[in-house]
Amino acid sequence: MASLSVKAKDATTGADITDVSWVAQIWIKDEPRVHHYAENVLRAAAEKSGKRIRVVYVQDRESGIKLFARQAWFVRSPDGELSAILLKDRTEKWSKHHGGRVLDYAGARDAVIAIR
């Protein structure tokens, strides 16, 4: 079976997303298409605060599987990058190895809003 290629443009910049293994998505109520992001999906979600967001998807930093952002844990690195990970214990290990602070979805979203 042939593999399918995914083609997506970043909703913020309009640039092609070249590494689709880390693409994040926002589905907005009553909009026909999903919005794709190469990074900063939580910032994009915060900027769309006037619209009803149905779901935000992120990809697990270790495995690449798609996660509901609200159910993921995040590590905010010293330079502000957010890495999503499914399990809290794996997130804590990632944090110890790479540096950074463990946050839940609300904490990660609030951290992004604070630096806007």
N, C-alpha and C positions, 0 to 999 in steps of 0.2 A: 504494500500500500504506500502510495506517495505521501510525503508529509505536506501539510498545507502551510503556506507562508502567510504570516499576519502582516498586514500593512496598516499603519496608523500614523496620524499626525498629532503632534502635541497640541492640545486645545489652547494652551497659553501662547506658544510661540509660532505655531503653524509649521514647525519643522518636522521632517520625517523622524519617527522614532526608530532608531537603528537597532537598539537592543530591546526587543519586545519581551525578553524574559523578565524584565522588571517593570513593564508597563502597569500603570494604575488606572482605575476608571471611576468615573462618577456618573451615576444615572440620576437624572433630574426628572421629577414628576411632570408628565404631559409633554416631554420632549421626545421626539422619535429616535434619537441616536444617543449612544453612550459617548461621553467625553473621555478621551485618552490623555494620559500625562506621562511624560518620561520621568518626572520627579515633582516634588512639592505638591502632591495631590491634596494634602491637608490644607495647605495655603489656598489652593484653588477652591476647596470646599468652603473655607472660611469666607472667601471673596464672593461666593454664590449664596451668601446668607439670606438674601431676599427671595431665593427660590427654594422650593421644597425638594430636598435631596432625598431620593428613595434609598440609595445605597452607595457606599464608597467601598471599592475593592482595592486592596494592596496585595503585593506578592511577598511571600515569606523570603527573607533575605538568605536563608540557608538552603531551602528546598525549591524555591520558585513557585510553590503552589499558590493559587489565588485564595485570598482570605477576605472575609468581611472585616473592614477596618475596625469596626466597633468591638470585634472579638479578638483582635490582635493585641500584642504587646509591642512596645517600641523602645528602641535605644536611641537617645539623642546624643550624638557624638559631641566632643568639645567644639567642633566647627559648625554645629547646628544640623548636620545631616541626620535624618531619621531612618532607621532600619526597622522594618516590621518583622515580627517573629510570632509564630502561633502560640508557643508554650512559654509560660512565665519562667520556668527554670532554665530553658534554653536562652531566653532573653537575658537573664542574669549572667549566664556563662558568657554570652556575646559581649555584654557590657564589661565584664571583668577582663576579657581578652583584648578588646578593642578600645576600651575606655568609653565613658559616657554614662548617662543616667537612664534608668528604666522608668518608663511611663506607660500608663494605660492610654486608651484612645482619647479620653477627655484631656488628660495632661499633655499629650502630644499635640492635640489641636490647639489648646491654650498656649503652648510654647510657640507654636507657629504664629498665632494671632499676635502675641506679644512682640514679635520681631518684625511685624509688618510696617 
